Amino acid sequence: MSQFTPGARPASLTLLPDLGDLLRLHPQFNAGTVTELLAHLGAREVLWASGDDPDHPLRDALPAAGITVHEGFTADWAWADAEHEQMLGFLNQFPQGRERLRRAQGAEQSLAALVTAPLDAARVLSPTFLAEVEATRAEVRAALDEGPGTRWRQRRMDDLAARLDGQSGVVVVPLDDLPALLPRLPGAALPDLGGFTPGETSRLRALADRAWQLRDQDDLNALLALLDRENGDRVTPRAELDAAAAGIHLAVGDLPGARERLERAAHALTDGQPRSLAGLVLARLGQVRDALGDRELAQRTYRAALALNHAPQVARAAAQDGLREAFVLDLT
């Protein structure tokens, strides 16, 4: 268990666990929290050894916070994913295979329960939590064997450890890989949280994440009031708060209110802001202009979204759909 103890010894390499898209779910451990933790560690750059999702929330937050991301520490393991899917299909044909799959699925459900329960930095980096995460990976291995069943996890961890050998600084690693990677890197450790407290960047990011995920029971007026009183920061700029507020106007069918917010957000866009923001704003603005009957302007807005160097997949899909057929707001 001592291998999971933060700050146990001076480390040339610090392993920072990554929750991927689940960072949007946790108010106390989100992309803003990660940037504050890196500031606490004195890190202005990170090595990227996590997933290749171009819409990962840290792909927005880290550059916006002035943190340089160094690539090249991951390999292409798509073939292992393909082998895994083939194995699942084979096992599903036989009663004993289906029983093994049920055991593995139970372990995956246990992992999902761990990472969707409320989390903060102390919990994510605690020895108990990391041991629980690793136990789910051990259960998958026991059910499906090492190899295609685990997407060749041992080989992947050996390969990643070799790529990181001799490196220093902070490396971003998938949470479920971290417990297996840490023992492979002598001298590496987890972040020392001594004196760390999430601040305004974490709070603002949590507010925006929550506003993008509206629920039926939400008090929309209260949420709007919270968004309106903030000025924003580098990680969560005022333009994003306006775009999130536009979603609330749309949720109640207030198209003019949504358009006003989105046009304000569009005019506030700058090169230094999170890279996904422009695509999200322009794609949604195109939809609102469409719904208000301004088809020609909507089409120009969709094309502007698609012309960006980076627009998140959801924005690209919305813009492409809007070019094919005019968007109509449906509140039923």
Salt bridges, closest charged atoms under 4 A:
ASP18 OD2 - HIS56 NE2 2.79
ASP21 OD1 - ARG24 NE 2.61
GLU45 OE1 - HIS70 NE2 2.94
ASP55 OD1 - HIS310 NE2 3.34
GLU71 OE2 - ARG59 NH1 2.43
ASP81 OD1 - ARG151 NE 2.98
GLU85 OE2 - ARG151 NH2 3.95
GLU99 OE1 - ARG102 NH2 2.95
GLU108 OE1 - ARG137 NH2 3.16
GLU132 OE1 - ARG123 NH2 3.24
GLU134 OE1 - ARG153 NH2 3.04
GLU139 OE2 - ARG103 NE 3.37
ASP145 OD2 - ARG100 NH2 3.10
ASP158 OD1 - ARG184 NE 2.70
ASP159 OD2 - ARG163 NE 2.81
ASP177 OD1 - ARG153 NE 3.92
ASP177 OD2 - ARG156 NH1 3.80
GLU200 OE1 - ARG203 NH2 2.62
ASP209 OD1 - ARG205 NH2 2.87
ASP218 OD1 - ARG210 NH2 2.40
ASP228 OD1 - ARG261 NH1 2.60
GLU230 OE2 - ARG203 NH1 2.86
GLU230 OE2 - ARG229 NE 3.75
GLU240 OE2 - ARG205 NH2 2.70
ASP242 OD1 - ARG238 NH2 2.96
ASP242 OD1 - ARG261 NH1 3.45
ASP242 OD1 - ARG264 NH1 3.21
ASP254 OD2 - HIS249 ND1 2.82
GLU260 OE2 - ARG264 NH2 3.48
GLU263 OE2 - ARG259 NE 2.89
GLU263 OE2 - ARG289 NH2 3.23
ASP290 OD2 - ARG295 NH1 2.78
ASP294 OD2 - ARG259 NH2 3.67
GLU296 OE2 - ARG300 NH1 3.40
ASP321 OD1 - ARG324 NH2 2.38
